[in-house]
Amino acid sequence: MAQELWTFLAAALDKDRSAALAGVDEACTPYGSCLILESLIPLPFSPPEEREAAAQLLGALGLVCGIGPVRESLLRQRGSTTLLDLLEHPRFGKEAAFWSKTILEKDLATLYHGLCRWYSPSHPLALALLGLAFPERVIFVDLESLGLSTLPVFLVSLGRIEKEVVRIKQFLARNLAEEMAILVQARSEIPGDPLVVSYNGKAHDWRQLQARLAYYGLAALPQAAHLDLLFFARRLWRGELGDCSLVYVEQKVLGRGRPLDIPSAEVPLYYQAFLRTGNPQFLLPILAHNRADVASLVFLLGKVRAWYERALQTA
């Protein structure tokens, strides 16, 4: 079957010049085997600067409880422009020291929860996490399942940055008995304290992956920071677009189309057809759809970064 999938996928990916199929392999685990399909896409943005990202976060005085916009303005007028300037402050010094240490130690999960609490998941400061995580701890995540979060997952896709490309690995269960194998393989690829880039993945993909691991008693996912690009898309383009579904944002914001695609709601139906017939042609649109989702995460992240950078330059 691996050779058949290679033939079908290679033909389909010829229509999409933004990516290249790197290989199809079978992986063996203590819980069974599964297929791993690898693709490469170019990294569409320049690497973020860690020092600049840390400086932006150290300037986030609002991380400290009790510092709202008015007090922050007063503190800045008095010369306290970073958390480090507040270390000797009688009221705010202890918490400023905590957040300064969190930033300098690049504790992404703790920092993310602080940003969500006092700012928002789509605040420009959240993008600064990319500078602390890049490249080893950044991971793009998308999965396909039979439906609700309690139902089996049959495809997990992870994207990892390697120099100037993103390597997408798709872990495919050829039957439901291989679900444990794809979960184990995918879990082994996820770094500790990761920055998870997804589209509605904070509420769906990441939680469903966690739930399926727990169902089998497998190792839990690590605490993670999230760049859920759905939040950013709504913040930037909801007024203009209305519809913030990933496919629509791809078309209107990225100018990207999908030569071979099926609606997300039909993915479980195609997989069930594959299970009934054994015909790998039913897998092709699923794999193409899923790979396109991950590729769009990469390109959309670049677009969001560029939008905020332009906004800062013109502010």
Backbone bond lengths (Angstrom), bond angles and torsions (degrees), N, CA, C in turn:
res aa  C-N    CA-C-N  psi(-1)  N-CA   C-N-CA  omega(-1)  CA-C   N-CA-C  phi
1 M - - - 1.458 - - 1.520 111.73 -
2 A 1.316 117.86 -32.04 1.458 120.24 -179.70 1.521 111.11 -57.98
3 Q 1.350 117.05 -42.51 1.457 120.21 -179.94 1.529 111.21 -66.67
4 E 1.343 117.65 -37.99 1.457 120.59 178.22 1.528 110.79 -63.84
5 L 1.331 115.96 -43.57 1.449 119.13 178.78 1.514 111.28 -63.64
6 W 1.325 116.75 -39.84 1.461 120.62 177.38 1.522 110.14 -57.64
7 T 1.317 117.29 -46.28 1.464 121.57 -178.58 1.518 111.33 -62.95
8 F 1.328 116.37 -47.31 1.459 119.64 -178.93 1.526 111.48 -64.89
9 L 1.340 116.55 -45.91 1.460 119.76 -176.85 1.519 111.82 -67.82
10 A 1.322 116.75 -41.08 1.464 119.32 179.64 1.522 110.71 -59.29
11 A 1.325 117.29 -39.93 1.457 120.93 178.91 1.529 110.97 -65.09
12 A 1.341 115.95 -41.91 1.463 119.28 -178.52 1.519 111.57 -69.72
13 L 1.331 116.98 -41.82 1.455 120.07 -176.69 1.515 112.94 -72.05
14 D 1.319 117.88 -15.15 1.458 120.04 173.59 1.523 111.30 -60.50
15 K 1.333 116.58 -22.88 1.459 120.98 -179.42 1.516 112.08 -82.24
16 D 1.318 117.29 -12.29 1.458 121.84 -177.54 1.517 108.51 -119.05
17 R 1.323 116.02 98.41 1.462 120.43 -174.29 1.525 113.45 -76.34
18 S 1.336 117.98 -4.41 1.460 120.28 -178.76 1.517 112.48 -81.74
19 A 1.340 117.80 -6.11 1.454 120.42 -175.59 1.516 110.18 -141.48
20 A 1.320 115.19 161.53 1.465 120.60 177.55 1.510 109.01 -136.57
21 L 1.319 116.38 130.21 1.458 120.94 176.02 1.520 108.51 -72.85
22 A 1.338 115.49 123.44 1.465 119.70 -175.37 1.519 112.98 -95.61
23 G 1.331 118.22 -21.94 1.457 118.34 179.33 1.511 112.91 163.62
24 V 1.322 114.64 162.87 1.464 123.32 174.65 1.515 107.30 -128.96
25 D 1.330 115.63 130.50 1.458 118.98 -176.73 1.527 108.81 -141.66
26 E 1.321 115.26 160.88 1.459 121.25 175.59 1.518 108.30 -108.70
27 A 1.329 115.87 127.34 1.457 121.20 -179.30 1.521 109.43 -107.66
28 C 1.327 115.57 139.32 1.468 121.31 178.78 1.519 109.08 -109.99
29 T 1.314 117.02 133.64 1.456 122.92 178.19 1.523 108.19 -129.01
30 P 1.329 117.87 168.95 1.471 119.21 174.79 1.527 113.35 -60.89
31 Y 1.335 116.49 -13.98 1.462 120.76 -177.09 1.525 112.05 -108.60
32 G 1.319 117.09 13.69 1.451 120.39 -179.49 1.513 111.28 119.36
33 S 1.321 116.16 -173.98 1.458 121.56 -178.28 1.523 110.81 -114.37
34 C 1.326 115.48 165.98 1.463 121.88 177.03 1.520 107.67 -156.88
35 L 1.314 116.12 170.05 1.455 121.16 176.33 1.519 110.23 -95.80
36 I 1.330 115.53 144.28 1.464 121.73 173.51 1.523 107.53 -124.07
37 L 1.327 115.50 121.07 1.456 121.51 177.62 1.523 107.99 -110.79
38 E 1.321 117.07 131.13 1.457 121.63 -176.89 1.519 110.37 -117.22
39 S 1.336 114.85 136.59 1.453 122.31 175.81 1.519 109.11 -132.67
40 L 1.318 116.50 155.83 1.459 122.32 177.97 1.514 109.70 -121.82
41 I 1.332 116.04 135.77 1.450 120.48 171.70 1.524 108.20 -130.83
42 P 1.311 117.89 151.20 1.470 119.77 -179.62 1.521 111.04 -70.27
43 L 1.321 116.49 145.31 1.461 121.06 174.70 1.524 107.77 -77.03
44 P 1.344 118.20 116.68 1.467 119.90 -170.31 1.530 115.05 -89.04
45 F 1.321 117.52 13.16 1.463 118.94 178.76 1.521 109.10 -144.74
46 S 1.322 115.44 157.19 1.459 120.63 -179.62 1.520 110.04 -75.65
47 P 1.321 117.59 149.71 1.467 120.49 -179.62 1.524 111.14 -60.13
48 P 1.318 117.67 136.31 1.470 120.17 177.29 1.521 110.71 -71.43
49 E 1.319 116.27 153.07 1.458 121.60 179.21 1.527 110.14 -88.59
50 E 1.321 115.91 123.70 1.465 120.04 -178.44 1.521 111.09 -62.39
51 R 1.331 116.82 -42.19 1.466 119.48 -177.88 1.529 111.00 -63.92
52 E 1.318 116.84 -41.64 1.463 120.88 179.10 1.526 110.86 -65.29
53 A 1.331 116.14 -40.87 1.466 120.02 179.17 1.524 110.71 -63.30
54 A 1.327 116.76 -44.33 1.465 120.24 179.36 1.527 110.42 -62.97
55 A 1.334 117.39 -38.78 1.461 120.55 179.60 1.524 111.00 -64.78
56 Q 1.326 117.09 -40.26 1.458 120.28 177.73 1.522 111.04 -61.69
57 L 1.314 116.32 -43.86 1.463 120.45 -177.92 1.527 111.51 -71.18
58 L 1.322 117.26 -37.07 1.461 119.55 176.95 1.523 111.64 -66.34
59 G 1.316 116.78 -20.47 1.455 120.55 176.23 1.515 113.63 -84.81
60 A 1.312 117.27 -0.45 1.471 121.52 -178.53 1.528 109.54 -85.10
61 L 1.313 117.32 77.40 1.459 121.39 -178.41 1.523 111.29 -63.31
62 G 1.318 116.56 -24.81 1.458 120.36 -179.14 1.513 114.41 -66.32
63 L 1.331 118.35 -9.85 1.459 120.17 174.23 1.526 111.73 -64.61
64 V 1.318 116.35 -24.46 1.462 121.13 -177.75 1.529 109.40 -83.45
65 C 1.306 115.48 127.20 1.463 121.02 178.89 1.531 109.73 -58.96
66 G 1.313 116.35 129.90 1.463 121.11 179.71 1.505 113.89 100.70
67 I 1.343 116.87 -9.47 1.467 119.76 178.26 1.529 108.39 -104.86
68 G 1.335 114.77 98.22 1.452 120.76 174.16 1.512 110.39 -95.26
69 P 1.315 118.26 -173.00 1.467 121.34 -177.04 1.527 113.84 -57.65
70 V 1.331 117.61 -41.33 1.466 120.07 -177.57 1.522 110.70 -68.41
71 R 1.342 116.59 -48.59 1.463 119.63 -179.59 1.533 110.62 -65.60
72 E 1.328 116.48 -36.63 1.467 119.20 178.03 1.518 110.39 -61.16
73 S 1.329 116.99 -42.46 1.457 120.00 178.82 1.527 111.18 -61.76
74 L 1.333 116.71 -42.07 1.472 120.21 178.89 1.523 111.14 -64.25
75 L 1.345 116.76 -42.60 1.453 120.15 -179.92 1.523 111.14 -63.12
76 R 1.324 116.62 -40.71 1.465 119.77 179.39 1.528 110.90 -66.00
77 Q 1.317 116.79 -38.11 1.460 119.82 177.66 1.526 111.58 -62.63
78 R 1.339 115.55 -28.48 1.471 120.56 -179.59 1.524 112.37 -90.97
79 G 1.336 116.28 5.00 1.461 119.38 173.91 1.510 115.52 100.68
80 S 1.314 119.37 -0.34 1.470 121.69 178.06 1.527 108.52 -93.27
81 T 1.319 116.14 93.36 1.467 120.70 -175.10 1.518 113.42 -103.23
82 T 1.330 117.89 -10.98 1.462 120.88 178.09 1.523 109.59 -135.36
83 L 1.312 114.97 166.37 1.465 120.12 176.73 1.524 111.39 -61.12
84 L 1.323 116.47 -32.57 1.464 119.62 179.74 1.524 111.37 -64.79
85 D 1.335 116.65 -28.89 1.467 119.98 178.54 1.525 111.93 -71.32
86 L 1.320 116.76 -15.14 1.466 120.77 -176.89 1.521 113.18 -99.03
87 L 1.333 117.42 3.09 1.469 119.82 -173.80 1.528 112.64 -59.79
88 E 1.323 118.26 -29.90 1.465 121.10 -179.62 1.513 112.51 -99.36
89 H 1.323 116.58 5.86 1.468 119.15 -178.88 1.526 109.53 -68.69
90 P 1.333 118.23 133.10 1.478 119.95 -175.88 1.525 114.07 -63.32
91 R 1.327 117.58 -29.82 1.466 119.97 -178.12 1.529 112.17 -98.63
92 F 1.304 116.98 -41.86 1.467 120.54 -170.99 1.532 113.99 -103.25
93 G 1.336 117.45 -2.55 1.451 120.73 -172.73 1.525 114.39 -61.14
94 K 1.332 116.94 -43.19 1.462 120.10 -176.11 1.528 111.26 -64.71
95 E 1.330 116.30 -46.16 1.463 118.44 -178.40 1.530 110.96 -73.10
96 A 1.330 117.00 -33.63 1.468 119.54 175.27 1.526 110.66 -61.80
97 A 1.329 116.80 -37.59 1.462 120.74 177.71 1.523 110.59 -65.84
98 F 1.341 116.49 -39.82 1.461 120.18 178.82 1.528 111.24 -60.72
99 W 1.347 116.10 -48.86 1.472 118.50 -177.13 1.522 111.60 -71.80
100 S 1.308 117.40 -32.09 1.466 119.73 175.97 1.525 110.48 -62.79
101 K 1.311 116.14 -44.39 1.461 120.94 178.32 1.524 110.61 -64.64
102 T 1.331 116.88 -41.24 1.465 121.01 179.26 1.515 111.05 -59.69
103 I 1.317 116.66 -42.58 1.469 121.40 179.73 1.522 110.88 -68.46
104 L 1.308 117.75 -47.82 1.463 121.45 -176.11 1.524 111.31 -67.94
105 E 1.330 117.60 -29.86 1.468 121.02 176.46 1.528 112.36 -87.23
106 K 1.321 116.71 -2.23 1.470 123.61 177.21 1.532 111.54 56.84
107 D 1.327 114.82 46.19 1.466 121.95 175.52 1.527 107.38 -81.73
108 L 1.314 115.94 88.12 1.456 121.28 -169.72 1.524 113.36 -64.27
109 A 1.328 117.08 -45.72 1.456 120.36 -175.88 1.528 111.45 -62.24
110 T 1.331 117.43 -46.99 1.460 121.08 179.28 1.516 111.08 -63.25
111 L 1.325 115.65 -43.11 1.454 120.65 -179.88 1.528 110.83 -63.92
112 Y 1.319 115.99 -40.77 1.465 120.15 179.59 1.531 111.09 -61.64
113 H 1.314 116.76 -45.10 1.467 119.51 -179.92 1.527 111.13 -63.75
114 G 1.320 117.14 -34.91 1.460 119.94 176.01 1.521 112.04 -66.53
115 L 1.317 116.85 -41.93 1.464 120.48 178.73 1.524 110.97 -64.66
116 C 1.333 116.67 -40.74 1.465 119.73 178.94 1.520 111.36 -65.55
117 R 1.313 116.54 -35.10 1.466 120.51 -177.12 1.525 111.40 -70.71
118 W 1.338 116.85 -43.53 1.457 119.35 -172.15 1.526 113.52 -104.67
119 Y 1.310 117.53 -14.16 1.464 121.42 178.02 1.535 107.81 -122.97
120 S 1.331 117.90 -109.85 1.469 121.36 174.13 1.512 107.99 -166.25
121 P 1.358 117.79 159.45 1.476 119.85 179.83 1.521 113.58 -62.52
122 S 1.354 118.34 -18.89 1.457 120.66 -179.53 1.526 112.24 -109.80
123 H 1.314 117.11 14.67 1.468 120.36 177.18 1.525 109.43 -67.97
124 P 1.333 117.71 145.08 1.481 119.33 178.54 1.523 114.07 -52.63
125 L 1.335 117.69 -29.61 1.459 119.79 178.94 1.524 112.09 -61.99
126 A 1.342 117.36 -28.35 1.464 119.55 179.55 1.518 111.02 -62.69
127 L 1.337 117.01 -31.87 1.458 119.95 178.72 1.522 112.02 -66.80
128 A 1.340 116.91 -23.32 1.458 119.48 177.87 1.528 111.85 -64.36
129 L 1.339 116.46 -22.10 1.462 119.29 176.86 1.524 111.04 -60.36
130 L 1.324 116.08 -28.49 1.456 119.99 179.35 1.524 110.98 -60.23
131 G 1.325 116.57 -37.53 1.458 119.69 179.16 1.511 113.34 -66.52
132 L 1.342 117.21 -31.25 1.466 120.55 178.51 1.523 111.76 -79.24
133 A 1.325 116.52 -28.51 1.472 120.67 -174.47 1.517 113.46 -94.26
134 F 1.321 117.97 -21.03 1.461 122.52 -170.05 1.538 111.42 -70.10
135 P 1.358 116.95 138.10 1.456 127.65 -9.21 1.531 114.24 -98.66
136 E 1.344 117.05 -19.87 1.464 120.23 -166.81 1.522 113.82 -64.57
137 R 1.325 117.41 -31.13 1.465 119.69 -172.97 1.525 113.14 -100.82
138 V 1.317 116.96 4.11 1.470 120.75 176.96 1.524 108.88 -88.33
139 I 1.334 116.84 130.69 1.456 120.11 179.86 1.525 109.55 -141.90
140 F 1.321 115.75 129.56 1.460 122.70 177.33 1.532 107.54 -93.15
141 V 1.324 117.18 133.02 1.472 121.01 -170.81 1.531 110.55 -130.82
142 D 1.327 115.30 133.73 1.457 121.89 170.61 1.526 107.40 -153.84
143 L 1.318 117.58 144.58 1.465 120.24 179.13 1.516 110.52 -140.79
144 E 1.321 114.07 163.39 1.468 121.79 176.39 1.522 107.79 -126.69
145 S 1.338 114.95 140.08 1.459 119.84 -178.09 1.523 109.34 -141.13
146 L 1.304 115.31 179.76 1.457 120.17 179.29 1.524 112.86 -80.95
147 G 1.323 116.69 2.05 1.454 118.62 175.90 1.502 112.60 145.64
148 L 1.317 117.37 -113.99 1.453 122.96 -174.69 1.527 111.19 -63.50
149 S 1.339 115.15 164.15 1.464 120.54 -174.08 1.519 113.55 -63.26
150 T 1.340 116.88 -16.42 1.467 119.59 179.61 1.529 112.30 -90.24
151 L 1.324 117.30 -5.09 1.464 121.39 -176.94 1.526 111.02 -93.88
152 P 1.338 117.21 159.33 1.467 120.85 -174.82 1.530 113.71 -60.67
153 V 1.327 113.64 148.79 1.464 123.39 172.93 1.529 107.54 -98.99
154 F 1.319 117.37 134.50 1.467 119.16 179.70 1.520 113.28 -119.35
155 L 1.338 117.57 -5.08 1.464 120.22 179.43 1.516 108.78 -151.38
156 V 1.331 115.92 122.35 1.466 122.26 175.96 1.515 107.56 -121.70
157 S 1.335 115.78 127.99 1.462 120.02 179.17 1.523 109.81 -119.36
158 L 1.324 115.04 132.93 1.453 122.50 179.41 1.524 109.10 -128.10
159 G 1.315 116.48 136.22 1.458 121.44 175.39 1.512 110.14 -114.69
160 R 1.329 116.27 130.06 1.472 121.93 178.87 1.525 108.91 -123.86
161 I 1.314 116.36 140.94 1.465 121.91 -178.73 1.516 109.93 -82.06
162 E 1.334 115.81 128.39 1.462 122.64 176.15 1.524 108.14 -129.93
163 K 1.315 116.05 98.12 1.468 122.48 -178.49 1.523 110.41 57.57
164 E 1.322 118.49 -109.20 1.464 120.86 -174.63 1.518 113.04 -103.30
165 V 1.329 117.55 13.48 1.469 120.79 179.12 1.519 109.29 -133.99
166 V 1.326 114.59 164.68 1.458 121.78 170.45 1.526 107.37 -114.90
167 R 1.315 116.03 124.03 1.460 121.42 178.49 1.526 108.31 -94.37
168 I 1.321 115.86 118.35 1.460 121.73 179.21 1.522 108.43 -98.71
169 K 1.325 115.99 124.95 1.459 121.28 175.18 1.527 108.38 -112.25
170 Q 1.317 115.09 124.67 1.466 121.27 176.99 1.525 108.30 -107.69
171 F 1.321 116.18 118.63 1.456 122.31 -179.58 1.529 107.50 -99.31
172 L 1.336 116.25 111.34 1.453 122.36 -170.81 1.531 111.41 -111.40
173 A 1.329 115.33 128.59 1.468 121.27 172.03 1.529 108.67 -91.29
174 R 1.329 116.34 119.07 1.464 119.80 -179.07 1.526 111.69 -78.73
175 N 1.312 116.42 -12.00 1.461 123.08 170.79 1.525 106.29 -154.86
176 L 1.301 117.32 167.04 1.461 120.14 -174.40 1.525 112.74 -67.83
177 A 1.331 116.98 -20.33 1.464 119.97 176.74 1.527 111.25 -67.47
178 E 1.324 117.75 -17.43 1.466 121.17 -179.58 1.530 112.47 -91.81
179 E 1.322 117.97 5.91 1.466 119.47 -179.65 1.521 111.39 -59.04
180 M 1.335 118.00 -43.89 1.468 119.68 179.70 1.517 111.14 -59.86
181 A 1.315 116.90 -38.03 1.463 120.21 -178.86 1.522 111.47 -63.97
182 I 1.333 117.19 -44.46 1.472 117.75 -179.28 1.524 110.85 -69.38
183 L 1.333 117.05 -33.12 1.457 119.76 178.17 1.526 110.88 -65.45
184 V 1.328 116.30 -44.01 1.467 120.41 179.64 1.527 110.88 -64.67
185 Q 1.338 116.27 -44.15 1.463 119.90 179.69 1.521 111.30 -63.30
186 A 1.327 116.47 -44.52 1.466 119.86 -179.48 1.523 110.60 -65.97
187 R 1.321 116.87 -42.75 1.476 119.93 -179.21 1.517 111.25 -60.66
188 S 1.321 117.38 -35.74 1.463 120.58 -179.46 1.525 112.50 -68.44
189 E 1.332 117.45 -18.48 1.462 121.77 -179.11 1.527 112.70 -89.95
190 I 1.325 117.41 -12.45 1.462 120.61 -174.06 1.525 109.58 -87.66
191 P 1.333 117.93 122.87 1.465 120.10 -178.18 1.520 111.79 -73.67
192 G 1.310 116.71 164.72 1.453 120.73 175.05 1.519 110.30 -71.74
193 D 1.324 116.84 144.81 1.467 122.94 179.76 1.527 110.91 48.69
194 P 1.342 118.00 58.57 1.458 120.31 -174.01 1.535 112.73 -83.11
195 L 1.318 115.04 164.42 1.454 122.75 167.05 1.521 106.11 -105.83
196 V 1.318 116.31 108.33 1.463 122.51 -173.35 1.521 109.46 -92.25
197 V 1.317 116.87 120.52 1.461 122.48 176.95 1.523 107.42 -103.18
198 S 1.332 116.21 125.27 1.464 120.42 -175.09 1.514 109.29 -152.78
199 Y 1.330 115.46 -177.80 1.469 121.53 173.69 1.523 106.49 -130.25
200 N 1.305 114.95 103.42 1.464 123.28 -170.60 1.525 111.21 64.59
201 G 1.310 116.38 20.76 1.463 120.51 -176.96 1.507 114.09 -77.93
202 K 1.333 117.38 -25.35 1.462 118.63 178.83 1.519 110.54 -61.91
203 A 1.337 116.14 -39.96 1.458 120.51 -178.93 1.518 112.78 -87.43
204 H 1.344 117.34 -24.51 1.458 119.18 -172.60 1.524 112.94 -117.98
205 D 1.335 117.52 -74.13 1.467 120.61 -169.71 1.525 112.91 -58.22
206 W 1.330 116.58 -49.82 1.465 120.05 -176.70 1.527 110.96 -64.33
207 R 1.325 115.98 -41.12 1.466 119.80 179.82 1.526 111.54 -68.48
208 Q 1.326 116.58 -39.40 1.458 118.52 -179.87 1.519 110.65 -68.21
209 L 1.322 116.54 -38.62 1.459 119.44 176.36 1.520 110.47 -62.10
210 Q 1.322 116.43 -42.45 1.468 120.56 177.71 1.523 111.03 -62.37
211 A 1.343 116.27 -42.12 1.461 120.45 -178.24 1.525 111.85 -65.55
212 R 1.332 117.60 -39.46 1.465 120.17 -179.49 1.528 111.12 -71.40
213 L 1.309 117.91 -35.45 1.465 120.41 174.68 1.529 110.13 -63.13
214 A 1.325 115.84 -43.78 1.470 119.88 179.82 1.527 110.88 -65.60
215 Y 1.320 117.53 -35.48 1.471 121.65 179.82 1.525 111.11 -57.63
216 Y 1.336 115.61 -39.22 1.464 120.06 -179.16 1.521 113.10 -93.80
217 G 1.324 117.48 1.06 1.457 120.20 -179.64 1.515 112.83 71.97
218 L 1.326 116.77 27.28 1.466 121.43 179.83 1.527 110.20 -88.66
219 A 1.330 115.96 169.40 1.465 121.28 -178.43 1.525 110.77 -57.89
220 A 1.327 115.52 134.47 1.461 120.91 -177.85 1.525 110.68 -71.47
221 L 1.313 115.64 160.20 1.457 120.97 174.07 1.525 109.78 -70.62
222 P 1.326 117.80 151.42 1.461 119.61 177.52 1.526 110.94 -73.90
223 Q 1.324 115.73 162.71 1.455 120.03 170.29 1.526 108.41 -60.91
224 A 1.324 116.66 136.89 1.463 119.50 -171.58 1.521 111.57 -134.17
225 A 1.322 114.54 152.91 1.461 121.93 164.14 1.522 107.40 -94.87
226 H 1.325 116.70 155.05 1.454 120.32 -175.34 1.521 111.30 -128.85
227 L 1.318 115.03 137.83 1.457 121.93 161.74 1.522 105.28 -113.82
228 D 1.323 115.85 88.29 1.456 120.38 178.93 1.523 106.74 -85.95
229 L 1.316 116.40 106.50 1.462 120.81 -171.58 1.521 112.91 -70.60
230 L 1.338 118.22 -14.02 1.457 119.49 173.07 1.525 110.10 -61.45
231 F 1.338 117.56 -40.87 1.466 121.19 179.45 1.528 110.63 -62.94
232 F 1.327 116.38 -41.93 1.467 120.20 179.82 1.531 110.80 -67.96
233 A 1.329 116.94 -40.38 1.463 120.20 179.32 1.527 110.58 -62.01
234 R 1.315 116.89 -42.24 1.459 119.95 178.30 1.529 110.82 -64.75
235 R 1.305 116.14 -40.64 1.470 120.09 -178.88 1.528 111.55 -64.83
236 L 1.328 116.33 -40.03 1.462 120.48 -172.74 1.520 113.74 -90.31
237 W 1.353 117.30 -37.54 1.459 118.67 -166.70 1.527 115.59 -128.22
238 R 1.337 118.79 1.47 1.462 118.48 -177.21 1.528 111.33 -61.97
239 G 1.335 117.45 -40.32 1.452 119.49 179.73 1.513 112.78 -62.38
240 E 1.325 116.67 -33.91 1.463 121.42 -179.09 1.519 112.46 -83.86
241 L 1.343 116.34 -40.57 1.464 120.39 -173.07 1.521 114.19 -96.54
242 G 1.321 116.39 -35.40 1.458 119.30 -173.66 1.519 111.22 79.23
243 D 1.309 116.60 -65.51 1.459 123.14 179.22 1.528 108.91 -83.87
244 C 1.333 116.35 118.92 1.469 120.49 179.49 1.518 111.77 -110.56
245 S 1.324 118.05 25.31 1.460 119.78 172.70 1.521 108.56 -63.42
246 L 1.316 116.69 150.91 1.457 120.37 -174.40 1.527 111.63 -59.57
247 V 1.333 117.76 -43.54 1.465 120.58 -178.22 1.527 110.78 -62.45
248 Y 1.334 117.07 -40.22 1.464 119.88 -179.18 1.529 110.99 -70.28
249 V 1.331 116.93 -41.02 1.462 120.37 177.30 1.534 110.02 -63.69
250 E 1.319 117.00 -38.76 1.472 120.47 174.86 1.521 110.71 -54.26
251 Q 1.313 116.38 -49.53 1.460 121.24 -175.62 1.523 111.85 -66.21
252 K 1.330 117.18 -46.56 1.455 121.10 -171.31 1.521 113.94 -86.52
253 V 1.316 117.28 -32.79 1.464 120.55 -176.56 1.525 111.51 -98.53
254 L 1.324 116.34 -44.09 1.461 120.54 -177.30 1.521 112.73 -91.44
255 G 1.332 116.70 -19.47 1.461 119.36 -176.40 1.514 112.55 67.57
256 R 1.326 116.33 29.91 1.462 121.86 -178.41 1.523 110.02 -108.74
257 G 1.311 115.60 139.25 1.447 120.94 172.91 1.516 110.22 -113.61
258 R 1.320 115.55 173.16 1.460 121.10 179.37 1.521 109.15 -121.93
259 P 1.332 117.63 110.06 1.466 119.60 -178.03 1.521 113.40 -65.04
260 L 1.322 116.86 -27.65 1.464 120.97 178.80 1.519 107.44 -137.05
261 D 1.332 116.44 109.10 1.462 117.95 -177.83 1.518 110.17 -151.57
262 I 1.305 113.70 156.19 1.463 122.11 173.38 1.521 107.17 -131.64
263 P 1.331 118.83 153.47 1.467 120.64 176.23 1.528 110.72 -60.96
264 S 1.315 116.02 146.77 1.465 120.58 -179.06 1.522 112.03 -55.34
265 A 1.334 116.40 -36.81 1.460 120.11 -177.68 1.524 112.48 -64.74
266 E 1.336 117.40 -21.61 1.458 120.56 -177.88 1.530 113.39 -92.35
267 V 1.327 116.75 -7.58 1.467 119.75 -178.48 1.530 111.81 -57.73
268 P 1.348 120.01 -48.03 1.473 118.80 178.17 1.532 112.90 -59.57
269 L 1.332 117.40 -34.61 1.458 120.66 -179.50 1.526 110.95 -66.29
270 Y 1.322 116.72 -40.65 1.461 120.17 178.16 1.526 110.60 -65.20
271 Y 1.339 115.98 -40.78 1.462 118.29 -179.87 1.524 110.83 -66.53
272 Q 1.316 116.89 -40.37 1.465 119.89 177.52 1.531 111.20 -63.77
273 A 1.334 116.42 -34.84 1.465 119.98 175.88 1.523 110.35 -65.59
274 F 1.324 116.25 -38.16 1.470 119.61 176.01 1.523 110.94 -63.59
275 L 1.334 116.77 -43.43 1.461 119.77 179.91 1.525 111.32 -61.78
276 R 1.332 116.76 -37.77 1.466 120.67 -178.84 1.529 112.34 -71.49
277 T 1.329 116.39 -40.37 1.463 120.37 -170.41 1.519 113.93 -103.30
278 G 1.330 117.13 -25.18 1.456 120.08 -173.41 1.512 113.28 75.00
279 N 1.327 118.04 7.05 1.463 121.97 -178.14 1.529 109.79 -81.35
280 P 1.327 118.81 114.14 1.474 120.13 -176.12 1.519 113.09 -68.16
281 Q 1.325 118.80 -12.18 1.458 119.26 177.82 1.525 111.41 -63.87
282 F 1.333 117.79 -24.16 1.454 119.65 176.48 1.537 111.38 -71.22
283 L 1.335 117.12 -21.68 1.461 120.09 179.29 1.520 112.47 -79.58
284 L 1.328 116.53 -27.57 1.458 119.90 -174.12 1.518 112.97 -55.94
285 P 1.332 120.76 -52.25 1.464 118.90 179.61 1.524 113.37 -65.17
286 I 1.337 117.46 -29.51 1.465 119.60 176.74 1.525 110.33 -65.50
287 L 1.329 115.76 -49.39 1.457 120.32 -178.12 1.520 111.30 -64.98
288 A 1.331 116.50 -39.60 1.457 120.07 178.89 1.525 111.04 -66.11
289 H 1.325 116.64 -42.52 1.461 121.88 178.06 1.532 110.71 -60.82
290 N 1.299 115.91 -47.83 1.461 120.88 -177.69 1.528 111.58 -65.98
291 R 1.328 116.58 -42.73 1.462 119.63 179.34 1.521 111.00 -65.60
292 A 1.331 116.52 -36.82 1.466 120.31 176.90 1.522 111.19 -64.97
293 D 1.340 117.08 -36.03 1.464 120.35 176.41 1.524 111.09 -59.45
294 V 1.326 116.73 -46.88 1.465 120.02 -177.88 1.523 110.17 -68.13
295 A 1.326 117.18 -41.89 1.464 119.85 178.17 1.527 110.72 -59.47
296 S 1.327 116.79 -40.49 1.458 120.36 179.98 1.523 111.26 -66.36
297 L 1.314 118.11 -32.79 1.465 120.49 174.90 1.524 110.46 -59.02
298 V 1.316 115.81 -43.30 1.464 120.44 -178.82 1.524 110.40 -63.65
299 F 1.334 116.70 -49.97 1.453 120.62 -177.11 1.526 111.49 -68.98
300 L 1.337 116.92 -35.87 1.453 119.42 179.81 1.524 111.46 -69.24
301 L 1.317 117.42 -36.57 1.460 120.02 175.69 1.529 110.00 -59.89
302 G 1.324 116.67 -42.69 1.457 119.81 176.79 1.519 112.13 -61.39
303 K 1.329 117.40 -40.14 1.468 121.74 179.60 1.523 111.19 -66.25
304 V 1.335 116.72 -42.75 1.468 120.49 179.35 1.524 110.40 -63.07
305 R 1.328 117.23 -44.68 1.472 120.48 178.34 1.518 110.70 -60.08
306 A 1.330 116.77 -44.70 1.465 120.56 -178.87 1.528 110.83 -63.35
307 W 1.338 117.24 -38.69 1.466 120.86 -179.59 1.525 110.13 -63.12
308 Y 1.324 117.94 -46.03 1.449 120.75 -178.78 1.526 111.51 -69.38
309 E 1.322 116.93 -35.41 1.464 119.09 177.75 1.521 111.18 -63.88
310 R 1.341 117.30 -41.43 1.466 120.37 176.99 1.516 111.05 -64.51
311 A 1.338 115.82 -39.64 1.460 119.65 179.65 1.527 111.43 -62.46
312 L 1.335 116.69 -39.72 1.452 120.26 179.23 1.527 111.38 -67.97
313 Q 1.324 116.39 -36.67 1.465 120.07 -178.73 1.529 112.23 -68.73
314 T 1.345 115.77 -31.02 1.473 119.41 -178.24 1.519 113.46 -95.45
315 A 1.350 115.94 -3.59 1.470 119.00 -178.15 1.518 111.74 -71.22
